[in-house]
Amino acid sequence: MKREEASHRLYTILSELTEDERLHTTFLALAEEAKHKLRIEKEYDDLISSDN
């Protein structure tokens, strides 16, 4: 999960630094995907820990 958080931060920062609109959009999309994966992993971990 720490890697996903780092990926989200990296892609967000890269989107802010680029002046190329296509790259900006791509980095934002990657940041959003990293955030979704992180959310799913957290929900899974919560579900598993509540079952034990």
mmJSON file of the N, C-alpha and C atoms, coordinates in Angstrom:
{"data_MODEL":{"atom_site":{
"group_PDB":["ATOM","ATOM","ATOM","ATOM","ATOM","ATOM","ATOM","ATOM","ATOM","ATOM","ATOM","ATOM","ATOM","ATOM","ATOM","ATOM","ATOM","ATOM","ATOM","ATOM","ATOM","ATOM","ATOM","ATOM","ATOM","ATOM","ATOM","ATOM","ATOM","ATOM","ATOM","ATOM","ATOM","ATOM","ATOM","ATOM","ATOM","ATOM","ATOM","ATOM","ATOM","ATOM","ATOM","ATOM","ATOM","ATOM","ATOM","ATOM","ATOM","ATOM","ATOM","ATOM","ATOM","ATOM","ATOM","ATOM","ATOM","ATOM","ATOM","ATOM","ATOM","ATOM","ATOM","ATOM","ATOM","ATOM","ATOM","ATOM","ATOM","ATOM","ATOM","ATOM","ATOM","ATOM","ATOM","ATOM","ATOM","ATOM","ATOM","ATOM","ATOM","ATOM","ATOM","ATOM","ATOM","ATOM","ATOM","ATOM","ATOM","ATOM","ATOM","ATOM","ATOM","ATOM","ATOM","ATOM","ATOM","ATOM","ATOM","ATOM","ATOM","ATOM","ATOM","ATOM","ATOM","ATOM","ATOM","ATOM","ATOM","ATOM","ATOM","ATOM","ATOM","ATOM","ATOM","ATOM","ATOM","ATOM","ATOM","ATOM","ATOM","ATOM","ATOM","ATOM","ATOM","ATOM","ATOM","ATOM","ATOM","ATOM","ATOM","ATOM","ATOM","ATOM","ATOM","ATOM","ATOM","ATOM","ATOM","ATOM","ATOM","ATOM","ATOM","ATOM","ATOM","ATOM","ATOM","ATOM","ATOM","ATOM","ATOM","ATOM","ATOM","ATOM","ATOM","ATOM"],
"id":[1,2,3,4,5,6,7,8,9,10,11,12,13,14,15,16,17,18,19,20,21,22,23,24,25,26,27,28,29,30,31,32,33,34,35,36,37,38,39,40,41,42,43,44,45,46,47,48,49,50,51,52,53,54,55,56,57,58,59,60,61,62,63,64,65,66,67,68,69,70,71,72,73,74,75,76,77,78,79,80,81,82,83,84,85,86,87,88,89,90,91,92,93,94,95,96,97,98,99,100,101,102,103,104,105,106,107,108,109,110,111,112,113,114,115,116,117,118,119,120,121,122,123,124,125,126,127,128,129,130,131,132,133,134,135,136,137,138,139,140,141,142,143,144,145,146,147,148,149,150,151,152,153,154,155,156],
"type_symbol":["N","C","C","N","C","C","N","C","C","N","C","C","N","C","C","N","C","C","N","C","C","N","C","C","N","C","C","N","C","C","N","C","C","N","C","C","N","C","C","N","C","C","N","C","C","N","C","C","N","C","C","N","C","C","N","C","C","N","C","C","N","C","C","N","C","C","N","C","C","N","C","C","N","C","C","N","C","C","N","C","C","N","C","C","N","C","C","N","C","C","N","C","C","N","C","C","N","C","C","N","C","C","N","C","C","N","C","C","N","C","C","N","C","C","N","C","C","N","C","C","N","C","C","N","C","C","N","C","C","N","C","C","N","C","C","N","C","C","N","C","C","N","C","C","N","C","C","N","C","C","N","C","C","N","C","C"],
"label_atom_id":["N","CA","C","N","CA","C","N","CA","C","N","CA","C","N","CA","C","N","CA","C","N","CA","C","N","CA","C","N","CA","C","N","CA","C","N","CA","C","N","CA","C","N","CA","C","N","CA","C","N","CA","C","N","CA","C","N","CA","C","N","CA","C","N","CA","C","N","CA","C","N","CA","C","N","CA","C","N","CA","C","N","CA","C","N","CA","C","N","CA","C","N","CA","C","N","CA","C","N","CA","C","N","CA","C","N","CA","C","N","CA","C","N","CA","C","N","CA","C","N","CA","C","N","CA","C","N","CA","C","N","CA","C","N","CA","C","N","CA","C","N","CA","C","N","CA","C","N","CA","C","N","CA","C","N","CA","C","N","CA","C","N","CA","C","N","CA","C","N","CA","C","N","CA","C","N","CA","C","N","CA","C"],
"label_alt_id":[null,null,null,null,null,null,null,null,null,null,null,null,null,null,null,null,null,null,null,null,null,null,null,null,null,null,null,null,null,null,null,null,null,null,null,null,null,null,null,null,null,null,null,null,null,null,null,null,null,null,null,null,null,null,null,null,null,null,null,null,null,null,null,null,null,null,null,null,null,null,null,null,null,null,null,null,null,null,null,null,null,null,null,null,null,null,null,null,null,null,null,null,null,null,null,null,null,null,null,null,null,null,null,null,null,null,null,null,null,null,null,null,null,null,null,null,null,null,null,null,null,null,null,null,null,null,null,null,null,null,null,null,null,null,null,null,null,null,null,null,null,null,null,null,null,null,null,null,null,null,null,null,null,null,null,null],
"label_comp_id":["MET","MET","MET","LYS","LYS","LYS","ARG","ARG","ARG","GLU","GLU","GLU","GLU","GLU","GLU","ALA","ALA","ALA","SER","SER","SER","HIS","HIS","HIS","ARG","ARG","ARG","LEU","LEU","LEU","TYR","TYR","TYR","THR","THR","THR","ILE","ILE","ILE","LEU","LEU","LEU","SER","SER","SER","GLU","GLU","GLU","LEU","LEU","LEU","THR","THR","THR","GLU","GLU","GLU","ASP","ASP","ASP","GLU","GLU","GLU","ARG","ARG","ARG","LEU","LEU","LEU","HIS","HIS","HIS","THR","THR","THR","THR","THR","THR","PHE","PHE","PHE","LEU","LEU","LEU","ALA","ALA","ALA","LEU","LEU","LEU","ALA","ALA","ALA","GLU","GLU","GLU","GLU","GLU","GLU","ALA","ALA","ALA","LYS","LYS","LYS","HIS","HIS","HIS","LYS","LYS","LYS","LEU","LEU","LEU","ARG","ARG","ARG","ILE","ILE","ILE","GLU","GLU","GLU","LYS","LYS","LYS","GLU","GLU","GLU","TYR","TYR","TYR","ASP","ASP","ASP","ASP","ASP","ASP","LEU","LEU","LEU","ILE","ILE","ILE","SER","SER","SER","SER","SER","SER","ASP","ASP","ASP","ASN","ASN","ASN"],
"label_asym_id":["A","A","A","A","A","A","A","A","A","A","A","A","A","A","A","A","A","A","A","A","A","A","A","A","A","A","A","A","A","A","A","A","A","A","A","A","A","A","A","A","A","A","A","A","A","A","A","A","A","A","A","A","A","A","A","A","A","A","A","A","A","A","A","A","A","A","A","A","A","A","A","A","A","A","A","A","A","A","A","A","A","A","A","A","A","A","A","A","A","A","A","A","A","A","A","A","A","A","A","A","A","A","A","A","A","A","A","A","A","A","A","A","A","A","A","A","A","A","A","A","A","A","A","A","A","A","A","A","A","A","A","A","A","A","A","A","A","A","A","A","A","A","A","A","A","A","A","A","A","A","A","A","A","A","A","A"],
"label_entity_id":["1","1","1","1","1","1","1","1","1","1","1","1","1","1","1","1","1","1","1","1","1","1","1","1","1","1","1","1","1","1","1","1","1","1","1","1","1","1","1","1","1","1","1","1","1","1","1","1","1","1","1","1","1","1","1","1","1","1","1","1","1","1","1","1","1","1","1","1","1","1","1","1","1","1","1","1","1","1","1","1","1","1","1","1","1","1","1","1","1","1","1","1","1","1","1","1","1","1","1","1","1","1","1","1","1","1","1","1","1","1","1","1","1","1","1","1","1","1","1","1","1","1","1","1","1","1","1","1","1","1","1","1","1","1","1","1","1","1","1","1","1","1","1","1","1","1","1","1","1","1","1","1","1","1","1","1"],
"label_seq_id":[1,1,1,2,2,2,3,3,3,4,4,4,5,5,5,6,6,6,7,7,7,8,8,8,9,9,9,10,10,10,11,11,11,12,12,12,13,13,13,14,14,14,15,15,15,16,16,16,17,17,17,18,18,18,19,19,19,20,20,20,21,21,21,22,22,22,23,23,23,24,24,24,25,25,25,26,26,26,27,27,27,28,28,28,29,29,29,30,30,30,31,31,31,32,32,32,33,33,33,34,34,34,35,35,35,36,36,36,37,37,37,38,38,38,39,39,39,40,40,40,41,41,41,42,42,42,43,43,43,44,44,44,45,45,45,46,46,46,47,47,47,48,48,48,49,49,49,50,50,50,51,51,51,52,52,52],
"pdbx_PDB_ins_code":[null,null,null,null,null,null,null,null,null,null,null,null,null,null,null,null,null,null,null,null,null,null,null,null,null,null,null,null,null,null,null,null,null,null,null,null,null,null,null,null,null,null,null,null,null,null,null,null,null,null,null,null,null,null,null,null,null,null,null,null,null,null,null,null,null,null,null,null,null,null,null,null,null,null,null,null,null,null,null,null,null,null,null,null,null,null,null,null,null,null,null,null,null,null,null,null,null,null,null,null,null,null,null,null,null,null,null,null,null,null,null,null,null,null,null,null,null,null,null,null,null,null,null,null,null,null,null,null,null,null,null,null,null,null,null,null,null,null,null,null,null,null,null,null,null,null,null,null,null,null,null,null,null,null,null,null],
"Cartn_x":[0.827,0.0,0.864,2.028,2.913,3.38,3.6,4.008,2.894,1.652,0.527,0.378,0.566,0.509,1.612,2.804,3.933,3.667,3.069,2.735,1.731,0.721,-0.295,0.354,1.207,1.897,2.777,3.54,4.437,3.664,2.608,1.846,1.16,0.715,0.1,1.123,2.299,3.366,3.78,3.955,4.338,3.281,2.02,0.955,1.024,1.44,1.547,2.776,3.818,5.068,5.101,4.335,4.407,3.573,4.062,3.312,2.579,2.863,2.22,0.846,-0.206,-1.57,-1.844,-1.331,-1.552,-0.871,0.352,1.046,0.341,-0.117,-0.843,-2.056,-2.824,-4.013,-3.642,-2.578,-2.127,-1.698,-0.903,-0.449,-1.622,-2.592,-3.77,-4.549,-4.662,-5.357,-4.605,-3.292,-2.492,-2.616,-2.633,-2.799,-4.149,-5.179,-6.523,-6.581,-5.947,-5.923,-5.179,-4.076,-3.329,-4.194,-4.972,-5.859,-6.956,-7.516,-8.553,-7.991,-6.81,-6.201,-5.94,-5.458,-5.197,-6.489,-7.586,-8.871,-9.357,-9.238,-9.67,-8.823,-7.518,-6.645,-6.982,-7.285,-7.636,-8.944,-9.935,-11.206,-11.007,-10.188,-9.891,-9.225,-8.211,-7.515,-8.479,-9.363,-10.354,-11.286,-11.697,-12.583,-11.889,-10.666,-9.909,-9.665,-9.284,-8.985,-10.26,-11.409,-12.655,-13.145,-12.712,-13.101,-12.311,-11.183,-10.317,-10.563],
"Cartn_y":[-1.199,0.0,1.254,1.146,2.316,2.659,1.633,1.897,2.58,2.179,2.805,4.265,4.533,5.917,6.743,6.158,6.86,7.084,6.102,6.252,7.373,7.408,8.466,9.841,9.989,11.275,11.625,10.639,10.881,11.35,10.629,11.007,12.357,12.661,13.967,15.077,14.885,15.887,16.052,14.933,15.011,15.732,15.517,16.205,17.715,18.113,19.546,20.177,19.391,19.927,20.038,19.202,19.209,20.334,20.838,21.861,21.252,19.993,19.281,18.781,19.232,18.908,17.41,16.738,15.295,14.553,14.946,14.319,14.628,15.854,16.249,15.33,15.146,14.297,12.846,12.366,10.991,10.783,11.709,11.587,11.641,12.495,12.549,11.235,10.645,9.36,8.277,8.27,7.287,7.497,8.742,9.039,8.535,8.723,8.279,6.754,6.073,4.602,4.1,4.739,4.352,4.538,5.617,5.882,4.817,4.419,3.382,2.062,1.704,0.447,0.484,1.604,1.752,1.591,2.188,2.091,0.645,-0.062,-1.463,-2.315,-2.098,-2.861,-2.59,-1.336,-1.0,-1.683,-1.641,-2.299,-3.8,-4.399,-5.827,-6.119,-5.325,-5.519,-5.364,-4.371,-4.176,-5.381,-5.914,-7.066,-8.291,-8.52,-9.676,-9.545,-8.361,-8.187,-8.282,-7.934,-8.03,-9.475,-10.321,-11.735,-12.516,-12.037,-12.782,-12.31],
"Cartn_z":[0.0,0.0,0.0,0.639,0.652,-0.762,-1.587,-2.972,-3.742,-3.493,-4.181,-3.758,-2.471,-1.992,-2.646,-2.727,-3.353,-4.836,-5.495,-6.917,-7.115,-6.266,-6.371,-6.218,-5.218,-5.002,-6.194,-6.693,-7.823,-9.048,-9.411,-10.602,-10.437,-9.238,-8.993,-9.158,-8.601,-8.725,-10.185,-10.883,-12.291,-13.114,-12.789,-13.534,-13.324,-12.132,-11.835,-12.481,-12.689,-13.217,-14.737,-15.431,-16.889,-17.482,-18.595,-19.322,-20.513,-20.793,-21.889,-21.41,-22.055,-21.621,-21.685,-22.705,-22.814,-21.67,-21.353,-20.226,-18.913,-18.765,-17.557,-17.36,-18.412,-18.352,-18.054,-18.68,-18.45,-17.008,-16.473,-15.091,-14.111,-14.384,-13.507,-13.551,-14.73,-14.85,-14.082,-14.178,-13.44,-11.934,-11.502,-10.074,-9.577,-10.383,-10.004,-9.916,-10.857,-10.822,-9.594,-9.244,-8.05,-6.805,-6.789,-5.652,-5.562,-6.692,-6.692,-6.184,-6.654,-6.214,-4.715,-4.236,-2.807,-2.005,-2.469,-1.778,-1.736,-2.849,-2.897,-1.96,-1.956,-1.06,0.403,0.729,2.112,2.513,1.638,1.937,2.114,1.272,1.394,2.736,3.084,4.358,5.538,5.47,6.535,6.651,5.515,5.502,6.09,5.697,6.197,7.697,8.15,9.578,10.419,9.877,10.655,10.74,9.816,9.853,10.868,11.281,12.224,13.592],
"occupancy":[1.0,1.0,1.0,1.0,1.0,1.0,1.0,1.0,1.0,1.0,1.0,1.0,1.0,1.0,1.0,1.0,1.0,1.0,1.0,1.0,1.0,1.0,1.0,1.0,1.0,1.0,1.0,1.0,1.0,1.0,1.0,1.0,1.0,1.0,1.0,1.0,1.0,1.0,1.0,1.0,1.0,1.0,1.0,1.0,1.0,1.0,1.0,1.0,1.0,1.0,1.0,1.0,1.0,1.0,1.0,1.0,1.0,1.0,1.0,1.0,1.0,1.0,1.0,1.0,1.0,1.0,1.0,1.0,1.0,1.0,1.0,1.0,1.0,1.0,1.0,1.0,1.0,1.0,1.0,1.0,1.0,1.0,1.0,1.0,1.0,1.0,1.0,1.0,1.0,1.0,1.0,1.0,1.0,1.0,1.0,1.0,1.0,1.0,1.0,1.0,1.0,1.0,1.0,1.0,1.0,1.0,1.0,1.0,1.0,1.0,1.0,1.0,1.0,1.0,1.0,1.0,1.0,1.0,1.0,1.0,1.0,1.0,1.0,1.0,1.0,1.0,1.0,1.0,1.0,1.0,1.0,1.0,1.0,1.0,1.0,1.0,1.0,1.0,1.0,1.0,1.0,1.0,1.0,1.0,1.0,1.0,1.0,1.0,1.0,1.0,1.0,1.0,1.0,1.0,1.0,1.0],
"B_iso_or_equiv":[0.0,0.0,0.0,0.0,0.0,0.0,0.0,0.0,0.0,0.0,0.0,0.0,0.0,0.0,0.0,0.0,0.0,0.0,0.0,0.0,0.0,0.0,0.0,0.0,0.0,0.0,0.0,0.0,0.0,0.0,0.0,0.0,0.0,0.0,0.0,0.0,0.0,0.0,0.0,0.0,0.0,0.0,0.0,0.0,0.0,0.0,0.0,0.0,0.0,0.0,0.0,0.0,0.0,0.0,0.0,0.0,0.0,0.0,0.0,0.0,0.0,0.0,0.0,0.0,0.0,0.0,0.0,0.0,0.0,0.0,0.0,0.0,0.0,0.0,0.0,0.0,0.0,0.0,0.0,0.0,0.0,0.0,0.0,0.0,0.0,0.0,0.0,0.0,0.0,0.0,0.0,0.0,0.0,0.0,0.0,0.0,0.0,0.0,0.0,0.0,0.0,0.0,0.0,0.0,0.0,0.0,0.0,0.0,0.0,0.0,0.0,0.0,0.0,0.0,0.0,0.0,0.0,0.0,0.0,0.0,0.0,0.0,0.0,0.0,0.0,0.0,0.0,0.0,0.0,0.0,0.0,0.0,0.0,0.0,0.0,0.0,0.0,0.0,0.0,0.0,0.0,0.0,0.0,0.0,0.0,0.0,0.0,0.0,0.0,0.0,0.0,0.0,0.0,0.0,0.0,0.0],
"pdbx_formal_charge":[null,null,null,null,null,null,null,null,null,null,null,null,null,null,null,null,null,null,null,null,null,null,null,null,null,null,null,null,null,null,null,null,null,null,null,null,null,null,null,null,null,null,null,null,null,null,null,null,null,null,null,null,null,null,null,null,null,null,null,null,null,null,null,null,null,null,null,null,null,null,null,null,null,null,null,null,null,null,null,null,null,null,null,null,null,null,null,null,null,null,null,null,null,null,null,null,null,null,null,null,null,null,null,null,null,null,null,null,null,null,null,null,null,null,null,null,null,null,null,null,null,null,null,null,null,null,null,null,null,null,null,null,null,null,null,null,null,null,null,null,null,null,null,null,null,null,null,null,null,null,null,null,null,null,null,null],
"auth_seq_id":[1,1,1,2,2,2,3,3,3,4,4,4,5,5,5,6,6,6,7,7,7,8,8,8,9,9,9,10,10,10,11,11,11,12,12,12,13,13,13,14,14,14,15,15,15,16,16,16,17,17,17,18,18,18,19,19,19,20,20,20,21,21,21,22,22,22,23,23,23,24,24,24,25,25,25,26,26,26,27,27,27,28,28,28,29,29,29,30,30,30,31,31,31,32,32,32,33,33,33,34,34,34,35,35,35,36,36,36,37,37,37,38,38,38,39,39,39,40,40,40,41,41,41,42,42,42,43,43,43,44,44,44,45,45,45,46,46,46,47,47,47,48,48,48,49,49,49,50,50,50,51,51,51,52,52,52],
"auth_comp_id":["MET","MET","MET","LYS","LYS","LYS","ARG","ARG","ARG","GLU","GLU","GLU","GLU","GLU","GLU","ALA","ALA","ALA","SER","SER","SER","HIS","HIS","HIS","ARG","ARG","ARG","LEU","LEU","LEU","TYR","TYR","TYR","THR","THR","THR","ILE","ILE","ILE","LEU","LEU","LEU","SER","SER","SER","GLU","GLU","GLU","LEU","LEU","LEU","THR","THR","THR","GLU","GLU","GLU","ASP","ASP","ASP","GLU","GLU","GLU","ARG","ARG","ARG","LEU","LEU","LEU","HIS","HIS","HIS","THR","THR","THR","THR","THR","THR","PHE","PHE","PHE","LEU","LEU","LEU","ALA","ALA","ALA","LEU","LEU","LEU","ALA","ALA","ALA","GLU","GLU","GLU","GLU","GLU","GLU","ALA","ALA","ALA","LYS","LYS","LYS","HIS","HIS","HIS","LYS","LYS","LYS","LEU","LEU","LEU","ARG","ARG","ARG","ILE","ILE","ILE","GLU","GLU","GLU","LYS","LYS","LYS","GLU","GLU","GLU","TYR","TYR","TYR","ASP","ASP","ASP","ASP","ASP","ASP","LEU","LEU","LEU","ILE","ILE","ILE","SER","SER","SER","SER","SER","SER","ASP","ASP","ASP","ASN","ASN","ASN"],
"auth_asym_id":["A","A","A","A","A","A","A","A","A","A","A","A","A","A","A","A","A","A","A","A","A","A","A","A","A","A","A","A","A","A","A","A","A","A","A","A","A","A","A","A","A","A","A","A","A","A","A","A","A","A","A","A","A","A","A","A","A","A","A","A","A","A","A","A","A","A","A","A","A","A","A","A","A","A","A","A","A","A","A","A","A","A","A","A","A","A","A","A","A","A","A","A","A","A","A","A","A","A","A","A","A","A","A","A","A","A","A","A","A","A","A","A","A","A","A","A","A","A","A","A","A","A","A","A","A","A","A","A","A","A","A","A","A","A","A","A","A","A","A","A","A","A","A","A","A","A","A","A","A","A","A","A","A","A","A","A"],
"auth_atom_id":["N","CA","C","N","CA","C","N","CA","C","N","CA","C","N","CA","C","N","CA","C","N","CA","C","N","CA","C","N","CA","C","N","CA","C","N","CA","C","N","CA","C","N","CA","C","N","CA","C","N","CA","C","N","CA","C","N","CA","C","N","CA","C","N","CA","C","N","CA","C","N","CA","C","N","CA","C","N","CA","C","N","CA","C","N","CA","C","N","CA","C","N","CA","C","N","CA","C","N","CA","C","N","CA","C","N","CA","C","N","CA","C","N","CA","C","N","CA","C","N","CA","C","N","CA","C","N","CA","C","N","CA","C","N","CA","C","N","CA","C","N","CA","C","N","CA","C","N","CA","C","N","CA","C","N","CA","C","N","CA","C","N","CA","C","N","CA","C","N","CA","C","N","CA","C","N","CA","C","N","CA","C"],
"pdbx_PDB_model_num":[1,1,1,1,1,1,1,1,1,1,1,1,1,1,1,1,1,1,1,1,1,1,1,1,1,1,1,1,1,1,1,1,1,1,1,1,1,1,1,1,1,1,1,1,1,1,1,1,1,1,1,1,1,1,1,1,1,1,1,1,1,1,1,1,1,1,1,1,1,1,1,1,1,1,1,1,1,1,1,1,1,1,1,1,1,1,1,1,1,1,1,1,1,1,1,1,1,1,1,1,1,1,1,1,1,1,1,1,1,1,1,1,1,1,1,1,1,1,1,1,1,1,1,1,1,1,1,1,1,1,1,1,1,1,1,1,1,1,1,1,1,1,1,1,1,1,1,1,1,1,1,1,1,1,1,1]
}}}
